[in-house]
Amino acid sequence: MKPSEKDVNRRIRSEFPYKVEKSTQVSIAVDDNIQLAATIWMPR
């Protein structure tokens, strides 16, 4: 089964029920010379 065919419940949230701290341009090293960029929302 392809990942796009899985039954996945996805939501895009624009409001949270609590205060959040947003960290942008977070870099995650995955392998040699491979980096992922991420935005992270964490509860305060």
N, C-alpha and C positions, 0 to 999 in steps of 0.2 A: 504494500500500500504506500502510495506517495504521501509525503508530509502534508501536501495541500488537500488530500482526500480524507484526512483524519477528521473526526467529529470534535472540533475544538471550540470551546466557548471563549470568544475574544471580546473584550470591551475596551473602548477608548474613553478614558475618564478625563473630564475637564474640571471637575470639582471633587473635593475629597471631604469626608466627614470629620476631618481633623486637620490641624496645621501641618504643612509639609515643608521640607527644605529641599530645594532643587539643586543638584550638582550637575553642571554641564561640562562637556569636553573631558569626560573621564576616559582614560586610556587603559585598556586591558590587554596585557601581553598574552598571546595564545601560543605562539611558537616562535622560533627564530625568524626575525624580520616580519612578523605578522602581528598587527595591532588592531584591536577593535575599538571603536569609539562608542560611547554610551552616554545617556542622560539618566540620572538616577534620582528618584523621588523617595525621600526617607521621612518617616514621621518624626516630629520634634519631640 
